[in-house]
Amino acid sequence: MTRRVLIAGGGTGGHLMPALSIATALAESSDIEPVLVGATRGVEARLLPTRPFRYQLLPAEPIYRRTFFHHVRR
């Protein structure tokens, strides 16, 4: 039975590249299928289609800490 592991990482290469390294190690050494999740607007939108992993891109937006109250919807 293949197990799936969800790996979220993106926005910048500093987050995405380690996520891809972990996904590669998991896929090579076990019966785990890595599934990556990222944003449609991040670097992952260009990079993930070139990799052999399943992935899902979401319409995510950043949360800015200093103005977080602007993200609250009424």
DAHULIN-V959916 format. One record per pair of residues at least 12 apart in sequence whose ideal C-beta (glycine too) atoms are under 6 Angstrom apart, sorted by sequence separation. I is the first residue (numbers start at 1). GAP is how many residues later the second one is. D is the distance in Angstrom with one decimal. If there is no record, write none. Layout:
i=<I & I>
gap=<GAP & GAP>
d=<D & D>
//
This chain:
i=<7 & 36 & 45 & 7 & 36 & 40 & 34 & 35 & 36 & 37 & 38 & 40 & 39 & 5 & 7 & 16 & 10 & 16 & 2 & 3 & 4 & 5 & 6 & 7 & 8 & 10 & 13 & 23 & 2 & 4 & 11 & 10 & 10>
gap=<12 & 12 & 12 & 16 & 17 & 17 & 19 & 19 & 19 & 19 & 19 & 19 & 21 & 27 & 27 & 27 & 28 & 28 & 29 & 29 & 29 & 29 & 29 & 29 & 29 & 29 & 30 & 30 & 31 & 31 & 31 & 32 & 34>
d=<5.0 & 6.0 & 5.7 & 5.6 & 5.4 & 4.6 & 5.4 & 4.7 & 4.3 & 5.2 & 5.6 & 5.4 & 4.2 & 5.3 & 5.5 & 5.9 & 3.3 & 5.3 & 5.4 & 5.2 & 4.9 & 5.4 & 5.4 & 5.2 & 4.6 & 5.5 & 5.8 & 5.5 & 5.2 & 5.4 & 4.6 & 4.3 & 3.8>
//
